[in-house]
């Protein structure tokens, strides 16, 4: 079931940055793993799990399946500086690209119980309980979708993540910390992206390693996040034509400032101090 994801978003790309070991495991086993939300680092995750409800009779109740969920986090963002630094601290993690609908169908096709995929909503911390109360009260026919929505709410401080979450509700007899489901990597994964901070030689080495270990035939590219812009030429006005010129060009070799004077160097304009 899609939650907070209209039909127009079902074919959108989502991304997940994962370690090399996790990537190699995914390809070697043709499997994807979801984890218990209680293992997520944010203490506010699944905050409704500790809440009680009060029926019209005054009886206090809890949600029996609140601990039966597994989840996995993806993002709609292609790769920001913050995401690479947080999830690729060793600069050797890989960004995986898939489509929303194919990710969901990889889980739902073999699911014995309820499967969901949904876009996370972000609210201010003071509004978390208000949001929960509003969602619970507005639900006329309570179902597992209600609990799924509680995993799709986060504090505004995390809004930069722009998350989409894959969710699965197991039976209450399932005590495992992980849920494994079949995942056809070669069909579902559209692209692998390597950390932008690597040198060109490091990128080539890592790309070749990934290609050998996964046998992935799709594109393996390096993120261009830090790539310098392509050369372009500014159209200068007449006032620049009268400025003095030099063939002495300044450049940097690492932190060392150097200069080079050659006749074939592009003329360098010398701007006046005032």
C-alpha positions as a printed NumPy array, in Angstrom:
array([[  0.   ,   0.   ,   0.   ],
       [  1.221,   3.475,  -0.898],
       [  0.946,   6.056,   1.896],
       [  1.364,   9.788,   1.274],
       [  2.626,   8.899,  -2.219],
       [  0.236,   9.863,  -5.045],
       [  0.285,   7.829,  -8.263],
       [  2.437,  10.426, -10.021],
       [  5.279,   9.666,  -7.56 ],
       [  5.249,   5.876,  -7.955],
       [  7.774,   5.939, -10.795],
       [ 10.113,   8.454,  -9.147],
       [ 13.664,   7.516,  -8.266],
       [ 14.664,   7.027,  -4.637],
       [ 18.19 ,   6.615,  -3.317],
       [ 20.009,   4.884,  -0.492],
       [ 23.691,   5.194,   0.437],
       [ 25.062,   1.919,   1.804],
       [ 28.405,   0.428,   2.756],
       [ 30.358,  -1.748,   0.349],
       [ 29.779,  -4.81 ,   2.527],
       [ 26.041,  -4.233,   2.52 ],
       [ 26.012,  -3.694,  -1.243],
       [ 28.002,  -6.861,  -1.892],
       [ 25.68 ,  -8.833,   0.409],
       [ 22.619,  -7.513,  -1.433],
       [ 24.008,  -8.683,  -4.786],
       [ 25.404, -12.013,  -3.585],
       [ 22.172, -12.993,  -1.821],
       [ 19.741, -11.241,  -4.203],
       [ 18.031, -10.029,  -1.05 ],
       [ 17.131,  -6.838,   0.778],
       [ 16.911,  -6.466,   4.567],
       [ 14.553,  -4.35 ,   6.665],
       [ 15.258,  -3.682,  10.341],
       [ 13.161,  -3.133,  13.445],
       [ 12.415,   0.591,  13.878],
       [ 13.475,   0.352,  17.522],
       [ 17.032,  -0.014,  16.18 ],
       [ 16.857,   3.388,  14.451],
       [ 18.917,   6.055,  16.199],
       [ 16.31 ,   8.789,  16.604],
       [ 14.604,   8.181,  19.993],
       [ 11.406,   9.757,  18.649],
       [ 10.989,   6.998,  16.04 ],
       [  7.811,   4.987,  16.616],
       [  6.968,   7.215,  19.563],
       [  3.392,   5.985,  19.403],
       [  4.634,   2.565,  20.548],
       [  4.738,   3.817,  24.118],
       [  1.358,   5.527,  24.009],
       [ -1.926,   4.21 ,  25.272],
       [ -5.415,   4.846,  23.982],
       [ -8.615,   5.343,  25.913],
       [-11.837,   3.881,  24.564],
       [-15.2  ,   5.652,  25.046],
       [-15.808,   3.259,  27.971],
       [-12.725,   4.591,  29.712],
       [-10.724,   1.383,  29.158],
       [ -6.997,   1.908,  28.466],
       [ -5.597,  -0.053,  25.501],
       [ -2.403,  -0.405,  23.448],
       [ -1.758,  -1.382,  19.818],
       [ -0.853,  -5.072,  19.753],
       [  1.195,  -4.9  ,  16.528],
       [  3.225,  -1.833,  17.446],
       [  6.442,  -3.878,  17.66 ],
       [  5.788,  -6.09 ,  14.627],
       [  7.069,  -3.647,  12.004],
       [ 10.269,  -3.625,   9.979],
       [ 11.453,  -0.655,   7.956],
       [ 14.072,   0.713,   5.589],
       [ 14.841,   4.345,   4.778],
       [ 15.379,   5.805,   1.292],
       [ 15.454,   9.403,   0.087],
       [ 14.066,  11.401,  -2.81 ],
       [ 17.232,  13.516,  -2.884],
       [ 19.92 ,  12.489,  -5.351],
       [ 22.8  ,  13.203,  -3.008],
       [ 23.538,  16.27 ,  -0.907],
       [ 26.803,  17.118,   0.801],
       [ 25.221,  16.279,   4.166],
       [ 23.995,  12.853,   2.995],
       [ 27.402,  11.828,   1.644],
       [ 29.191,  12.965,   4.803],
       [ 26.699,  11.252,   7.131],
       [ 26.315,   7.935,   5.312],
       [ 29.724,   7.673,   3.605],
       [ 32.111,   8.676,   6.367],
       [ 34.815,   6.417,   4.897],
       [ 34.178,   7.808,   1.391],
       [ 33.688,   4.254,   0.106],
       [ 29.923,   3.887,   0.413],
       [ 27.732,   3.527,  -2.666],
       [ 24.481,   5.277,  -3.591],
       [ 21.875,   2.891,  -5.011],
       [ 19.121,   4.181,  -7.319],
       [ 15.741,   2.419,  -7.715],
       [ 12.173,   3.388,  -8.572],
       [  9.529,   3.7  ,  -5.84 ],
       [  7.115,   1.189,  -7.389],
       [  9.767,  -1.44 ,  -8.107],
       [ 11.133,  -1.143,  -4.587],
       [  7.661,  -1.636,  -3.129],
       [  6.787,  -4.514,  -5.46 ],
       [ 10.015,  -6.32 ,  -4.556],
       [  8.623,  -6.56 ,  -1.011],
       [  4.885,  -6.902,  -1.621],
       [  5.255,  -9.659,  -4.238],
       [  6.315, -12.209,  -1.614],
       [  4.925, -10.596,   1.549],
       [  2.795, -12.857,   3.738],
       [  1.587,  -9.864,   5.722],
       [  1.008,  -6.134,   5.211],
       [  3.551,  -4.148,   3.17 ],
       [  3.687,  -0.362,   2.798],
       [  5.788,   2.345,   1.232],
       [  5.276,   5.964,   2.187],
       [  6.726,   9.434,   2.178],
       [  7.745,  10.825,   5.545],
       [  6.001,  13.928,   6.887],
       [  8.003,  16.38 ,   8.983],
       [  6.487,  18.33 ,  11.875],
       [  7.796,  20.393,  14.741],
       [  8.483,  18.442,  17.922],
       [  5.716,  20.23 ,  19.801],
       [  3.209,  19.06 ,  17.187],
       [  4.047,  15.33 ,  17.257],
       [  1.367,  14.387,  19.762],
       [ -1.172,  16.71 ,  18.128],
       [ -0.52 ,  15.048,  14.772],
       [ -0.908,  11.586,  16.304],
       [ -4.16 ,  12.467,  18.03 ],
       [ -5.546,  14.006,  14.851],
       [ -4.657,  10.96 ,  12.702],
       [ -6.041,   8.491,  15.242],
       [ -9.288,  10.393,  15.735],
       [ -9.849,  10.919,  11.998],
       [ -9.514,   7.2  ,  11.241],
       [-13.022,   5.775,  10.919],
       [-11.918,   2.22 ,  10.114],
       [ -8.713,   1.526,  12.092],
       [ -6.247,  -0.779,  10.331],
       [ -2.516,  -1.45 ,  10.119],
       [ -2.265,   1.573,   7.843],
       [ -2.781,   3.671,  10.977],
       [  0.334,   2.203,  12.587],
       [  2.252,   2.48 ,   9.317],
       [  1.579,   6.229,   9.329],
       [  3.228,   6.531,  12.729],
       [  6.491,   5.382,  11.126],
       [  6.129,   8.129,   8.521],
       [  6.408,  11.086,  10.874],
       [  9.648,  12.763,  11.927],
       [ 10.78 ,  15.952,  13.557],
       [ 11.421,  18.995,  11.369],
       [ 15.135,  18.813,  12.215],
       [ 15.384,  15.822,   9.857],
       [ 13.475,  17.373,   6.939],
       [ 16.659,  17.608,   4.858],
       [ 16.501,  13.804,   4.477],
       [ 13.267,  13.912,   2.411],
       [ 12.661,  10.24 ,   3.211],
       [ 10.598,   7.481,   1.713],
       [ 10.222,   4.378,   3.895],
       [  9.617,   0.771,   2.983],
       [  7.601,  -0.925,   5.774],
       [  6.513,  -4.47 ,   6.547],
       [  4.341,  -5.737,   9.391],
       [  5.177,  -9.318,  10.33 ],
       [  3.272, -11.729,  12.505],
       [  3.553, -11.237,  16.24 ],
       [  5.469, -14.542,  16.437],
       [  8.374, -13.147,  14.409],
       [ 11.175, -12.341,  16.864],
       [ 13.909, -11.622,  14.314],
       [ 15.613,  -8.247,  14.215],
       [ 15.715,  -8.305,  10.397],
       [ 13.253,  -9.138,   7.642],
       [ 14.783, -10.555,   4.45 ],
       [ 12.954, -10.488,   1.145],
       [ 13.993, -11.383,  -2.447],
       [ 15.522,  -8.518,  -4.413],
       [ 16.54 ,  -8.753,  -8.075],
       [ 19.431,  -6.289,  -7.996],
       [ 20.21 ,  -6.469, -11.706],
       [ 16.624,  -5.616, -12.664],
       [ 15.653,  -3.164,  -9.935],
       [ 18.842,  -1.145,  -9.435],
       [ 19.202,   1.503, -12.131],
       [ 22.547,   3.032, -11.203],
       [ 25.353,   2.901,  -8.646],
       [ 26.988,   6.17 ,  -7.611],
       [ 30.397,   6.539,  -5.93 ],
       [ 31.439,   9.181,  -3.387],
       [ 32.306,  12.57 ,  -4.959],
       [ 35.302,  13.113,  -2.67 ],
       [ 37.432,  10.354,  -4.182],
       [ 40.234,  11.194,  -6.584],
       [ 39.879,  10.007, -10.157],
       [ 42.282,   7.103,  -9.554],
       [ 40.43 ,   6.1  ,  -6.372],
       [ 37.14 ,   6.224,  -8.263],
       [ 38.446,   3.964, -11.036],
       [ 39.766,   1.441,  -8.502],
       [ 36.525,   1.351,  -6.538],
       [ 34.393,   1.231,  -9.684],
       [ 36.344,  -1.775, -10.966],
       [ 36.053,  -3.525,  -7.598],
       [ 32.283,  -2.993,  -7.49 ],
       [ 31.929,  -4.205, -11.065],
       [ 33.859,  -7.407, -10.349],
       [ 32.139,  -8.181,  -7.046],
       [ 28.57 ,  -7.445,  -8.184],
       [ 28.711,  -8.174, -11.947],
       [ 26.406,  -5.154, -12.277],
       [ 26.033,  -4.194, -15.945],
       [ 24.356,  -0.838, -15.371],
       [ 26.098,   2.522, -15.013],
       [ 28.563,   3.052, -12.161],
       [ 29.393,   6.74 , -11.946],
       [ 31.051,   9.157,  -9.562],
       [ 28.909,  11.911,  -8.102],
       [ 29.65 ,  15.296,  -9.69 ],
       [ 28.723,  17.167,  -6.522],
       [ 32.192,  18.711,  -6.196],
       [ 33.093,  18.808,  -9.89 ],
       [ 34.136,  22.276, -11.063],
       [ 31.777,  23.973, -13.506],
       [ 32.483,  23.605, -17.194],
       [ 34.524,  26.411, -18.757],
       [ 32.476,  29.366, -19.947],
       [ 33.357,  32.768, -21.4  ],
       [ 32.036,  36.047, -19.992],
       [ 31.192,  38.809, -22.442],
       [ 33.074,  41.874, -21.183],
       [ 32.223,  45.487, -21.87 ],
       [ 34.374,  48.189, -23.543],
       [ 35.779,  49.326, -20.18 ],
       [ 37.802,  46.093, -19.931],
       [ 39.48 ,  46.559, -23.322],
       [ 41.647,  49.429, -22.035],
       [ 43.013,  47.506, -19.044],
       [ 46.7  ,  46.526, -19.025],
       [ 47.581,  42.887, -19.68 ],
       [ 50.266,  40.409, -18.693],
       [ 51.339,  36.958, -19.779],
       [ 52.238,  36.042, -16.203],
       [ 49.69 ,  33.546, -14.944],
       [ 49.271,  32.678, -11.256],
       [ 48.199,  29.164, -10.254],
       [ 48.294,  26.871,  -7.23 ],
       [ 50.052,  23.534,  -6.821],
       [ 48.307,  22.238,  -3.702],
       [ 48.75 ,  25.065,  -1.184],
       [ 51.835,  26.462,  -2.968],
       [ 51.288,  29.632,  -4.996],
       [ 53.213,  29.666,  -8.258],
       [ 53.411,  31.813, -11.367],
       [ 54.175,  31.047, -14.997],
       [ 55.104,  33.444, -17.778],
       [ 54.759,  32.179, -21.345],
       [ 53.894,  33.807, -24.616],
       [ 51.129,  31.287, -25.359],
       [ 49.29 ,  31.9  , -22.064],
       [ 45.84 ,  33.49 , -22.386],
       [ 46.342,  37.234, -21.734],
       [ 45.659,  38.137, -18.107],
       [ 43.831,  41.404, -17.381],
       [ 45.26 ,  43.479, -14.54 ],
       [ 42.501,  45.227, -12.597],
       [ 43.294,  48.591, -11.   ],
       [ 43.337,  48.883,  -7.236],
       [ 40.675,  51.596,  -7.27 ]])
